[in-house]
């Protein structure tokens, strides 16, 4: 039985990915902070749920070590954990900017390093869950866009290094996935869980996003835009970036 590891797996998109992978016959290991959502997903057959703070090196190393000992192979690692920070840059605190990078970028890179050899052994896949903000600008989300640009830069570059080992490195870029509508779970300093934005456009459900993402994974696509807005942004930003920025500014309100 193949094993998938999902960071941030107790959240809305993480749960949807877990359910779809379970139906496809995978064993799923979920890494997330402790809480009722993690407890609920732990009760499902075929799921190993581990409480871990991905930003604490000792916690992460202990969790990954237990996974590597327990599972015969690690075939897919989905880097899904993340926070968002919405608001004008002149109203943000640098501490919040740094925290966002710790969760959205450094936690994913740390996980990738710890799972690197296991994924090489299985000739498996690294899947980074990015965002439209990972390849295009997004107003009122300067820090979030920066963290997702960094995430994409890392995994796109890692792709070239891991290809000789038979490893795939894929990136999924959703637009707006309604994972936490009405439940932003404010972390302080403007930080909150993703998927709760009041200015979201063309919102997808986690289930819809999961289906698109896993279809892209099965096809081996390097880049997986998720949703109509993501596809439009991908092409428009690539062809006419100035026009994209104008359209984006009109659509995303305060």
Secondary structure as UniProt FT lines:
FT   STRAND          3..7
FT   TURN            8..10
FT   HELIX           12..23
FT   TURN            24..25
FT   STRAND          27..32
FT   HELIX           36..42
FT   TURN            45..46
FT   STRAND          47..51
FT   TURN            54..55
FT   HELIX           57..70
FT   STRAND          76..79
FT   STRAND          84..85
FT   HELIX           89..91
FT   HELIX           94..101
FT   HELIX           102..106
FT   HELIX           107..122
FT   STRAND          125..129
FT   HELIX           132..134
FT   TURN            139..140
FT   HELIX           142..162
FT   HELIX           163..165
FT   STRAND          168..174
FT   TURN            181..182
FT   TURN            189..190
FT   STRAND          191..192
FT   TURN            198..199
FT   HELIX           206..219
FT   STRAND          223..226
FT   HELIX           228..239
FT   HELIX           241..251
//
